[in-house]
Amino acid sequence: MKKDTVCRLCSACCPVIVEVSGERLVSARRKSFLPEKKRMPCAKLNAATDIIYSPKRLTTPLMRKKRSTDFRKASWDEVLDWVAKRFHRHKRESGAHSIAWLRGMAADWGAPWDYPNRLMNLFGSPNTIGNGSICFVARDMAHSFVYGSMAFPEPKNSKCIIVWGKNDGNTALAAAEGILHAREHGARLIVIDPIETNIARKADIRLPIRPGHDGLLAMAMIREIIANDLYDEGFVAQYTTGFERLKEVAENFPVDAVAEKVGLDAHAIREVARIYATTKPACIIDGNGLDMHRNVFDTTRAVAMLNALTGNLDKMGGNVLPQPIPVRNIQERGELSEEALPITRDYPLFNDFSETWGNQVQGCVVDSILDGEPYPVKMVVVQSGNPLVAMANSVRVRRAFEKLDTLVVIDMFMTETARLADAILPAASCFEKTQLNRASIRNNPIILQNEVIPPVGDSWPDWKIIFELAGKLGLAKAFPWRSAEEAVDYQLEPAGVDVERLRRNPNGLRIEPPSYEKYRKRGFKTPSGKVEFHSETLEKSGFSGVPFQTGETGDLVGFANRKEDYPLLAISGSRDIRFTNSQFRVVPSLLRNLSGCVVDIHPEDARKGDIRNDDFVKIETPMGEIEMSVKISTVLRPGIVRIAWGWGEYDQRFNLNNLTGDDGKSPITGTATSRSFMCRVTKIP
């Protein structure tokens, strides 16, 4: 039997058709606007049955006594009773704020985030924490400070596409297909990336920028466009504010000077600025490559300003402002007392922006546990995340989690983090639960994720775990829904949509047709109602009203003051289509004998170190060291190495985050520079 749902084995939220026999998943196939022969294959989806039915799946609740090395099986009643008692104990002894709920990306976008926010707020803790300071939300906030919300690229209708720090060929195949389809139909494709990605190989122009220096390039492009009168004068005059301030600041970033710093040819920068500004419509696709840098907020603001400066904002084929679905806000943040300040209190602008997502500076959890600032966290619930591998400065993160009084983990697999837990709650996969995705709430069309098979073993979907825990905590009246369908209907009621209607439209339900240039009637959701090249809100809060306003950018990469000892510039976080972050490396069909667990090094640097293919090397930074096999490659430039990320779950020897630091955070978003950093690579005899 064929069924429709949404795959959430990664964050792309692809609509899929699955084949089910009885109650067992047989196969899954991604939907696409392209014919079958032109679709890009997804390794994870092809291995869906291997993931779902892996012998390493957690299929029953587990508990253990403190410091015991052995877990024992438990019933859901027993484990949830125990978790609820720990909630009440820590609230009684240290206050509800001493409990934090830490969410990872494996928990999906949408309802599984809304529900813990609701539970924690009603229980009295403001500490529901996501990973947004290092992934997406910091960029989302940057776009919003410029023109009110994230503007989404529309490459299929574009004539010029800039892909900036993103490789959808390994992360979001539907988006990659849209890019390449446009390229085949005449669109100019420009890729800005230190790595020659599979998308970059198709590009008309590639700018192999020095890692971490994207903000300088964006400001130089702004200056070039303004200096040569390539900007959309009519749009700028009528719909923006702060243009003269931006023009003044941009003078600090002349192309010739910037070119040397970012490692690019000045002529190429000018050419890209000219092509982008004069080709209509054009869009910019910015990605996770900009994240995990202290300057991500200003960098992304500058990139966003390019959209507006050239008049490509909210145009068909440009960067389009969303048409959000009216949904009921179920966060209940207003139920928190005024005294309930989160551990992320040092980042008030970020906290206010990310209300829907919950607070987002994960590093504050570690600081709170180890340093007691602003107060000590005693208990953490980790929902589908793996902070011991995924967070920067893994040694410090491990020390923090080992210090916790209580650790509860919700996950499909036994992770490095779960091994430290007092209780483990087995989670259902995306094919085993019905829910809304945040991506579909945020913009048209709405697509429902359907339960197509029952949960494997005694695993539960996230919504059921949270609803049942809420009942044990005395919050049953606040979670009255007896099923996921009831909860979805409640949330979608303002939109006049329900689950039944969504299921009749498995390819997505659009409740209003796409529209463009919405600002002509509505303005922008900014304090001024216009695009803000200069932000008074930021300036009044003590920050730069214009990106890089002082002309100073500080250290753009980690350990920049130690270049003599650590001469190579490392880039981390490159994605592998087989995995999502640190997930799925327990699945043999995806693992392929550790293929991909390598450090890429340019032939010139390999010769200097007498390093050959497949040699094992030691990679060092001031924070620590790891070991990894070498792949000599020309996908990067001399002086730069690419270190495979996410393998710390397989073996701690490969844990890249043993090399990264977590200090020097952005005062706005709490983002530390952990993606680009100086390192040393030496051959192991």
C-alpha positions in Angstrom: 0.0 0.0 0.0 1.3 3.5 -0.9 1.0 6.3 1.6 1.9 10.0 1.7 3.9 11.7 4.4 6.9 14.0 5.0 10.4 12.6 5.6 12.3 14.1 8.5 15.4 12.1 8.4 17.0 15.6 7.9 15.7 19.1 8.1 14.6 19.4 4.4 11.1 18.1 5.1 10.7 16.4 1.7 7.2 15.1 0.8 7.5 11.4 0.1 5.5 8.3 -1.0 6.1 5.2 1.1 5.3 1.6 0.4 3.9 -0.3 3.4 3.2 -4.0 3.7 1.0 -4.8 6.6 2.5 -2.6 9.4 6.0 -2.6 7.9 7.8 0.1 5.9 9.1 -1.4 2.6 10.5 1.6 0.8 10.2 5.4 0.5 10.5 7.7 -2.6 10.9 11.4 -2.6 8.4 13.5 -4.6 9.8 16.0 -7.1 8.7 18.2 -10.0 11.3 16.5 -12.1 10.8 13.2 -13.9 12.2 10.1 -12.0 15.4 9.8 -14.1 16.4 13.4 -13.3 15.8 13.2 -9.5 18.8 13.3 -7.2 19.0 10.1 -5.0 18.9 10.5 -1.2 21.1 7.9 0.6 19.2 8.3 3.9 15.8 7.8 2.3 17.1 4.8 0.4 18.3 3.4 3.7 15.0 4.3 5.5 14.2 0.7 6.3 17.7 0.1 7.6 17.3 3.1 9.9 13.8 2.3 11.1 14.5 -1.4 11.7 18.1 -1.1 12.9 18.9 -3.6 15.7 20.4 -0.6 17.4 17.1 1.2 17.7 16.0 2.0 21.2 12.6 0.3 21.6 11.9 0.3 25.3 12.4 2.8 28.1 15.7 2.4 30.0 16.6 3.5 33.6 19.6 3.1 35.8 20.7 4.1 39.2 23.2 6.9 39.5 26.7 5.8 38.6 25.5 2.4 37.6 27.0 1.1 34.3 24.0 -1.0 33.5 20.6 0.2 32.2 17.5 -1.9 32.9 14.2 -2.0 31.0 11.3 -0.1 32.5 7.7 0.5 31.7 6.5 3.9 30.5 4.5 4.4 33.6 7.6 3.8 35.8 10.0 5.9 33.9 7.6 8.9 33.5 6.7 8.7 37.2 10.4 8.9 38.0 11.0 11.8 35.6 8.0 13.7 37.0 9.3 13.2 40.6 12.7 14.6 39.5 11.0 17.6 38.0 9.1 18.2 41.3 12.2 17.6 43.4 14.4 20.0 41.6 11.6 22.6 41.5 11.1 22.3 45.2 14.8 22.4 46.1 16.2 24.8 43.5 13.3 26.3 41.6 11.7 25.3 38.3 14.4 27.3 36.5 17.0 24.8 37.5 15.5 22.4 34.9 16.4 22.9 31.2 15.0 21.2 28.1 17.6 21.0 25.3 16.3 20.2 21.8 18.2 18.9 18.8 17.4 18.9 15.2 16.4 15.3 15.2 13.2 16.4 17.0 11.8 17.8 13.8 10.6 21.3 13.0 7.3 22.3 14.6 5.1 20.6 17.0 7.8 18.7 18.9 9.3 22.1 19.7 6.0 23.8 20.5 5.0 21.1 23.0 8.1 21.2 25.3 7.9 25.0 25.2 4.4 24.8 26.5 5.2 22.2 29.1 8.2 24.0 30.5 6.5 27.4 30.5 3.5 26.1 32.4 5.8 24.2 34.8 7.6 27.5 35.5 10.9 27.1 33.7 12.0 29.5 31.0 14.8 27.2 29.9 13.6 25.5 26.7 16.8 25.8 24.6 17.4 25.0 21.0 20.5 25.2 18.8 19.6 28.3 16.9 22.7 30.3 17.9 24.7 28.0 15.6 22.1 26.9 13.0 19.6 29.0 11.0 17.8 31.1 13.8 20.7 33.6 14.0 20.4 34.1 10.2 16.6 34.2 10.5 16.9 37.0 13.0 19.4 38.9 10.8 17.0 38.9 7.9 14.2 39.9 10.2 16.1 43.0 11.4 16.5 44.1 7.8 13.0 43.5 6.4 10.9 41.8 9.0 11.3 38.1 8.3 13.4 35.6 6.5 13.0 36.0 2.7 13.1 32.7 1.0 14.9 32.2 -2.4 12.9 31.2 -5.4 15.6 29.7 -7.7 13.2 27.9 -10.1 12.0 31.3 -11.4 15.3 33.1 -11.2 17.7 34.3 -13.8 20.7 34.7 -11.5 21.3 32.5 -8.4 24.0 33.1 -5.8 24.5 30.1 -3.5 26.4 31.4 -0.5 27.8 28.9 2.0 25.3 26.1 1.2 25.5 22.8 -0.6 21.9 21.6 -1.2 23.3 18.7 -3.2 24.2 17.2 0.2 21.4 18.7 2.4 18.2 19.6 0.5 17.8 17.7 -2.7 14.6 19.3 -3.8 16.2 22.8 -3.5 19.3 21.5 -5.4 17.0 20.2 -8.2 15.4 23.7 -8.4 18.8 25.3 -8.7 20.1 23.0 -11.4 16.8 23.1 -13.2 17.1 26.9 -13.4 20.7 26.6 -14.5 19.7 24.2 -17.3 17.1 26.8 -18.4 19.6 29.7 -18.7 20.0 31.1 -15.1 23.5 32.3 -14.2 24.8 30.3 -11.2 27.3 31.8 -8.8 28.7 29.8 -5.8 30.5 31.4 -2.9 32.2 28.6 -1.0 35.7 27.6 0.2 34.9 24.1 -1.1 34.3 23.0 -4.6 31.0 21.4 -3.8 28.9 19.4 -6.3 26.7 22.5 -6.9 29.9 24.6 -7.3 31.0 22.3 -10.2 27.9 23.4 -12.1 28.5 27.1 -11.5 29.3 29.8 -14.1 31.4 31.6 -11.5 32.8 30.2 -8.2 34.3 32.4 -5.5 36.5 30.1 -3.3 36.4 32.6 -0.3 38.6 32.2 2.7 36.5 30.6 5.4 34.9 32.9 7.9 35.4 36.1 5.7 31.9 36.2 4.1 30.9 39.5 5.8 33.8 41.4 4.2 32.8 40.1 0.8 29.1 41.1 1.3 30.1 44.6 2.4 32.5 45.0 -0.6 29.7 43.9 -3.0 27.4 46.5 -1.4 30.0 49.2 -1.9 30.6 48.2 -5.5 26.9 48.2 -6.3 26.3 51.6 -4.7 29.5 53.2 -6.1 28.5 52.2 -9.6 24.8 53.2 -9.3 23.7 49.5 -9.8 21.2 49.6 -7.0 17.4 49.9 -7.5 17.1 53.7 -6.9 13.3 53.7 -6.9 12.9 50.8 -4.4 15.6 52.2 -2.2 14.0 55.7 -2.2 10.5 54.5 -1.4 10.8 51.4 0.7 14.1 51.7 2.7 15.6 53.7 5.5 19.3 54.3 6.4 20.7 54.1 2.9 23.1 57.0 3.4 24.4 55.4 6.6 25.0 52.1 4.8 26.7 53.9 1.9 29.0 55.6 4.4 30.0 52.4 6.2 30.4 50.5 2.9 33.2 53.0 2.0 35.4 51.1 4.6 35.3 48.0 2.3 36.9 48.8 -1.0 37.0 45.8 -3.3 40.8 45.8 -3.8 41.5 45.8 -0.1 38.9 43.2 0.7 39.9 40.9 -2.1 43.3 40.4 -0.5 41.7 39.6 2.9 39.2 37.2 1.6 41.5 35.4 -0.9 39.7 36.4 -4.0 40.4 38.2 -7.3 39.1 41.8 -7.2 37.9 41.5 -10.8 35.8 38.5 -9.9 34.2 40.3 -6.9 33.3 43.2 -9.2 31.9 40.9 -11.8 29.7 39.0 -9.4 28.4 42.2 -7.9 27.6 43.5 -11.4 25.9 40.4 -12.6 23.8 40.0 -9.5 22.7 43.7 -9.5 21.8 43.8 -13.2 20.2 40.5 -13.8 16.5 40.4 -12.8 15.2 38.5 -11.1 18.0 37.3 -8.9 18.1 35.5 -5.6 20.7 34.6 -2.9 20.6 31.3 -1.1 22.5 31.7 2.2 23.3 28.7 4.2 24.8 27.1 7.3 28.3 28.0 6.1 27.7 31.4 7.5 26.6 30.0 10.8 28.9 29.1 13.7 30.9 32.4 13.3 30.8 35.2 15.9 29.9 37.6 13.1 27.1 35.6 11.6 24.4 38.2 12.5 26.2 41.1 10.8 27.3 38.9 7.9 23.8 37.8 7.2 22.4 41.3 7.6 24.8 42.4 4.9 23.8 39.5 2.6 20.1 40.3 3.2 20.7 44.0 2.3 22.0 42.9 -1.1 18.5 41.5 -1.8 16.9 44.8 -1.0 19.5 47.1 -2.5 19.1 45.5 -5.9 15.3 45.4 -5.8 15.1 41.6 -5.7 13.2 41.4 -2.5 9.7 39.8 -2.6 9.9 39.5 -6.4 9.1 36.3 -8.3 12.5 34.6 -8.8 14.0 36.8 -6.1 14.0 36.4 -2.3 10.3 36.2 -1.4 8.8 37.2 1.9 6.6 34.5 3.5 2.9 34.2 3.7 2.6 32.7 7.2 -0.3 30.5 8.1 -2.4 31.9 10.9 -2.0 29.3 13.7 -2.8 29.3 17.4 0.3 30.1 19.6 0.4 27.3 22.1 3.6 28.4 23.8 2.0 29.9 26.9 5.1 32.0 27.5 2.9 34.6 29.3 2.3 32.1 32.1 5.9 32.5 33.2 6.4 34.8 36.2 8.4 38.0 35.6 11.1 36.7 37.9 11.6 33.6 35.7 14.6 34.8 33.7 16.2 32.3 31.4 19.8 31.2 31.6 20.1 33.0 28.2 19.3 36.3 29.9 22.5 38.0 28.5 21.0 37.8 25.0 17.6 39.6 25.3 17.2 40.5 21.7 17.7 36.9 20.6 15.3 35.7 23.3 12.6 38.1 22.3 13.0 37.3 18.6 13.0 33.5 19.1 9.9 33.2 21.2 8.3 30.8 18.8 11.4 28.6 18.7 12.3 28.9 22.4 15.6 30.3 23.6 18.5 29.4 21.4 22.0 29.7 23.0 22.9 26.2 23.9 26.2 27.1 25.4 24.4 28.8 28.3 23.4 25.3 29.5 27.0 24.3 29.9 28.0 27.7 31.5 25.1 27.3 34.0 26.0 23.8 35.0 29.7 24.4 35.4 29.9 28.0 36.5 26.5 28.5 38.2 25.9 31.6 36.1 23.3 33.1 36.2 22.2 30.2 38.4 22.9 26.5 38.3 21.0 24.1 36.2 20.5 20.7 38.0 18.4 18.7 35.5 18.4 18.6 31.7 16.1 16.8 29.3 17.7 16.3 25.9 15.2 15.8 23.2 16.7 14.2 20.1 20.1 15.8 20.3 23.6 14.8 21.0 25.4 17.7 22.7 28.5 15.7 23.7 29.3 15.4 20.0 27.4 18.3 18.4 28.4 21.2 20.6 31.7 23.1 20.5 34.4 22.3 23.1 33.2 18.8 23.7 35.6 18.2 26.6 33.9 21.0 28.6 30.4 19.8 27.5 31.1 16.3 28.8 32.4 17.7 32.1 29.1 19.6 32.4 26.8 16.7 31.7 28.7 14.4 34.0 28.1 17.0 36.8 24.3 17.1 36.3 22.1 15.7 39.1 19.6 14.4 36.5 19.8 13.7 32.8 16.9 12.4 30.7 17.4 11.7 27.0 14.7 11.2 24.3 16.1 9.6 21.2 15.9 6.8 18.7 19.5 5.5 19.3 22.0 5.2 22.1 24.2 8.3 21.7 27.2 9.6 23.5 24.9 11.8 25.5 22.4 9.0 26.2 25.2 6.9 27.7 25.4 9.4 30.5 21.6 9.5 31.1 19.7 8.4 34.2 16.6 7.6 32.0 16.2 7.1 28.2 12.8 7.5 26.5 12.7 5.8 23.1 11.4 8.0 20.4 9.4 7.1 17.3 10.8 7.9 13.8 9.3 10.5 11.4 7.4 7.6 9.7 5.8 6.6 13.0 4.1 9.8 14.0 1.6 12.5 12.8 2.5 16.1 13.2 2.9 19.5 11.7 6.3 20.8 10.6 7.4 24.3 11.5 8.5 24.8 7.9 4.9 24.2 6.7 3.4 26.5 9.3 5.7 29.3 8.4 4.8 29.5 4.7 2.5 28.0 2.1 1.8 25.2 1.3 0.9 23.3 4.5 1.9 19.6 4.3 1.0 17.1 7.0 3.5 14.5 8.3 1.5 11.3 8.6 2.1 8.2 10.7 2.4 5.5 8.0 3.5 2.7 10.3 3.0 2.1 14.0 5.9 3.0 16.4 8.6 0.2 16.4 8.7 -1.8 19.7 7.6 0.3 22.7 8.9 3.6 21.3 6.5 6.6 21.5 6.2 9.7 19.3 7.5 12.9 20.8 4.0 14.4 21.2 2.8 11.4 23.3 5.9 11.4 25.5 5.4 15.1 26.3 1.6 14.9 26.7 1.9 11.9 29.1 4.7 13.6 31.1 2.5 16.7 31.3 -0.2 14.6 32.9 2.3 13.2 35.5 3.3 16.8 36.3 -0.3 17.9 37.0 -0.7 19.7 33.6 -3.2 17.3 32.0 -5.8 20.1 31.5 -3.3 22.1 29.5 -2.7 19.1 27.2 -6.3 17.9 26.6 -5.6 16.3 23.2 -6.0 12.6 23.0 -4.2 12.3 19.7 -1.8 14.1 17.4 -4.7 14.9 15.1 -6.7 16.7 17.8 -3.6 18.7 18.7 -3.0 19.7 15.1 -6.6 20.7 14.5 -6.5 22.9 17.6 -3.4 24.6 16.4 -4.7 25.1 12.8 -8.2 26.3 13.8 -7.4 30.0 13.1 -6.5 29.0 9.5 -9.7 27.2 8.9 -7.8 24.0 8.1 -7.9 20.6 9.8 -6.1 17.2 9.5 -8.8 15.7 7.3 -8.5 18.5 4.7 -4.7 18.2 4.8 -4.9 14.5 4.1 -7.0 15.2 1.1 -4.2 17.3 -0.2 -1.1 15.1 0.3 1.1 17.3 -1.9 0.4 20.4 0.2 -2.5 22.7 0.7 -2.1 26.3 -0.2 -4.7 28.5 1.6 -3.9 31.5 -0.5 -2.1 31.9 -3.9 1.5 33.1 -4.0 1.8 36.8 -4.0 4.7 39.2 -4.5 5.6 42.7 -3.7 3.4 42.5 -0.6 5.2 45.4 0.9 3.3 47.8 -1.5 0.2 47.3 0.6 1.5 46.1 4.0 5.0 47.6 4.3 7.6 45.6 6.2 7.4 44.1 9.7 10.1 46.4 11.0 9.8 49.3 13.5 9.9 51.8 10.6 7.7 49.7 8.3 10.5 49.8 5.7 13.7 47.9 4.9 16.2 49.0 7.5 19.8 49.4 6.2 20.3 51.0 9.6 18.6 49.7 12.7 17.8 52.1 15.5 16.7 49.1 17.6 20.2 47.7 17.5 21.8 51.0 18.0 19.7 51.8 21.1 20.8 48.4 22.5 24.4 49.3 22.1 25.1 47.4 18.9 26.0 48.5 15.3 23.1 50.0 13.5 24.8 49.1 10.2 26.7 45.8 9.7 30.4 46.2 10.6 29.8 49.9 11.3 33.2 50.6 12.9 35.0 49.0 10.0 36.5 46.5 12.5 35.6 42.9 12.1 37.8 41.3 14.9 39.1 37.8 14.6 37.1 36.2 11.8 38.4 32.7 12.6 39.1 30.7 15.7 42.6 30.9 17.3 43.6 33.6 14.8 46.2 34.8 17.3 48.0 31.5 17.2 48.7 31.2 13.4 52.5 30.7 13.9 51.8 27.5 15.9 48.7 26.5 14.0 49.3 27.5 10.3 46.4 25.7 8.5 42.8 27.1 8.4 40.3 24.4 9.1 36.7 24.4 8.0 34.2 22.1 9.7 30.6 21.1 9.3 30.5 20.1 5.7 27.5 17.8 5.2 27.4 14.2 4.0 24.2 13.2 2.2 24.2 9.9 4.2 24.0 11.5 7.6 22.2 14.3 9.5 24.6 16.0 11.8 25.9 13.1 14.1 23.0 10.7 13.3 22.8 7.4 11.5 26.5 6.3 11.8 25.2 3.1 13.4 23.6 2.0 10.1 26.1 -0.2 8.2 24.6 0.5 4.8 25.3 4.2 5.3 28.6 3.8 7.1 30.5 2.1 4.2 33.6 1.3 6.2 34.1 4.9 7.5 34.2 6.4 4.0 34.1 10.2 4.4 35.7 10.1 7.9 38.7 12.1 6.5 40.5 15.4 6.6 40.9 16.9 3.1 44.2 18.5 2.5 45.6 20.2 -0.6 48.5 18.5 -2.4 50.9 21.4 -1.6 50.2 21.2 2.1 50.5 17.4 2.0 53.9 17.6 0.4 55.1 20.0 3.0 54.1 17.6 5.7 55.3 14.4 3.9 51.7 13.3 4.0 50.2 10.7 1.6 46.6 9.5 0.9 45.2 7.4 3.7 47.9 8.4 6.1 46.7 8.9 9.7 47.4 12.4 11.0 47.0 14.2 14.2 45.0 17.4 14.0 45.6 19.9 16.8 44.3 23.2 18.1 44.9 25.0 21.4 41.8 23.1 22.7 42.8 19.6 22.0 43.6 17.0 19.3 42.0 14.3 17.2 43.2 11.7 14.7 41.8 11.1 11.2 42.7 9.6 7.9 43.9 11.9 5.0 42.4 12.5 1.6 44.5 14.6 -0.7 42.2 16.8 -2.6 42.0 19.9 -4.8 38.4 20.8 -3.8 40.0 23.3 -1.5 42.9 25.8 -1.7 46.4 25.5 -0.3 46.4 26.5 3.4 42.9 25.2 4.0 41.8 21.8 5.4 38.3 20.4 5.7 37.7 18.1 8.7 34.8 15.7 8.6 32.2 16.5 11.2 29.8 14.3 13.2 32.1 11.2 13.5 32.6 11.7 17.2 29.5 9.6 17.8 31.2 6.7 16.0 34.6 7.1 17.8 35.7 9.9 20.1 39.1 9.9 18.4 37.3 11.5 15.4 35.3 14.1 17.4 36.0 17.4 15.6 34.5 19.4 18.5 37.4 18.3 20.7 39.2 21.0 18.6 36.7 23.8 18.8 36.3 26.6 21.3 33.2 28.2 22.7 34.4 31.5 24.0 34.1 34.9 22.4 30.4 34.6 21.8 28.4 37.2 19.8 26.8 39.6 22.3 23.6 39.4 20.2 23.1 35.8 19.3 25.6 34.0 21.6 27.3 32.4 18.6 31.0 31.4 19.0 33.4 30.9 16.1 33.6 27.1 15.8 33.3 26.5 12.0 36.6 28.1 10.9 39.7 27.9 13.0 43.5 27.6 12.8 44.9 24.1 13.3 48.1 22.0 12.9 48.2 18.7 10.9 51.1 16.3 11.4 51.6 12.8 10.2 51.5 10.0 12.8 54.5 7.8 12.3 
